[in-house]
């Protein structure tokens, strides 16, 4: 299911700088090495929700660097299928901010 080998418990307000994960699920702040907190996990949850509803992640490129560039353009650059409800779209967009 998941590998908790890189899991960390962070105190409130603290950040980490570990770069790991499946490219399609990596949050922008991780890509930009700005340090990240639980918000990166919320981002990944939004990506997972999109993939569960559509069958593909919202951010995909031919290789990891292309995927990262698409991620850096943001969730607003992604076209949501009409099959995703407004509420689901709103939740995914909030998670991927």
ZIWOLIN-V92086 format. One record per backbone hydrogen bond with DSSP energy under -0.5 kcal/mol. NH is the residue of the N-H (numbers start at 1). CO is the residue of the C=O. E is the energy in kcal/mol with one decimal. If there is no record, write none. Layout:
nh=NH co=CO e=E
nh=NH co=CO e=E
This chain:
nh=4 co=2 e=-0.6
nh=6 co=3 e=-0.6
nh=7 co=4 e=-1.3
nh=10 co=8 e=-0.6
nh=14 co=11 e=-2.3
nh=16 co=36 e=-2.3
nh=20 co=18 e=-0.7
nh=25 co=22 e=-2.5
nh=26 co=23 e=-1.4
nh=30 co=27 e=-0.9
nh=31 co=27 e=-2.0
nh=32 co=28 e=-2.6
nh=33 co=30 e=-1.3
nh=34 co=29 e=-2.5
nh=35 co=29 e=-0.6
nh=36 co=16 e=-2.6
nh=40 co=37 e=-1.8
nh=41 co=37 e=-0.5
nh=41 co=38 e=-0.8
nh=42 co=38 e=-1.8
nh=43 co=39 e=-2.2
nh=44 co=40 e=-2.0
nh=45 co=41 e=-2.0
nh=46 co=42 e=-2.2
nh=47 co=43 e=-2.2
nh=48 co=44 e=-2.6
nh=49 co=45 e=-2.6
nh=50 co=46 e=-2.2
nh=51 co=47 e=-2.5
nh=52 co=48 e=-2.8
nh=53 co=49 e=-1.9
nh=54 co=50 e=-1.8
nh=55 co=51 e=-2.9
nh=60 co=58 e=-0.6
nh=67 co=63 e=-2.3
nh=68 co=64 e=-2.7
nh=69 co=65 e=-2.1
nh=70 co=66 e=-2.0
nh=71 co=67 e=-2.5
nh=72 co=68 e=-2.3
nh=73 co=69 e=-0.7
nh=73 co=70 e=-0.8
nh=74 co=70 e=-0.6
nh=74 co=71 e=-1.6
nh=75 co=96 e=-0.6
nh=77 co=74 e=-1.3
nh=78 co=75 e=-1.7
nh=80 co=78 e=-0.6
nh=84 co=81 e=-1.6
nh=85 co=83 e=-0.5
nh=89 co=85 e=-2.6
nh=90 co=86 e=-2.7
nh=91 co=87 e=-2.3
nh=92 co=88 e=-2.6
nh=93 co=89 e=-2.5
nh=94 co=90 e=-2.0
nh=95 co=91 e=-2.4
nh=96 co=92 e=-2.1
nh=97 co=94 e=-0.8
